[in-house]
Amino acid sequence: MSKFRWITDHFEELLGASLLCCMACLAFANVLTRYIFHYPLAFTEELEVNALVWLTLFGTASAFRRGRHLRMLFFLDKFPPLAQTGLNLLMSVLGVGLFLWLGYLGYYQLMDERLLEITSESLGLPQWLYTVCIPVGCGLIVIRIIEAAIKEHMRQN
């Protein structure tokens, strides 16, 4: 059970590290083919750029889970404890709202890309396969913001 708990606690780090490893292998393969065979693998750039969006969202979720996201702690620490609790709750609610809205917009972009049958430039894959990262990543971030807010509330009480 402890391994399962560790995996759920470090889900973003596992996926991010795996993704980063794949991106490094793709970049290395592109360099090798470009300089040894004089034939670049142009499609790798498409995969790497879109993987970077996933990586950014995983990193954001991890930062919220750890409480390492961007906050104005210098100003927050100037307030009394009750006000700090209220401000932390407000920041969590605003963060959830932001990422719910971003996920909502990403979902509609995904639906438009499916409806219009937009394909990627290099590989000709459906573009929505890349765009799905926005609502999925935002959903993961919302979960991590809520978890962090609950953990912070439990710590303060």
Summary of the structure (lengths in Angstrom):
residues: 157
radius of gyration: 19.7
end to end distance: 27.7
largest distance: 65.2
contacts: 422
relative contact order: 0.13
helix: 80%
strand: 1%
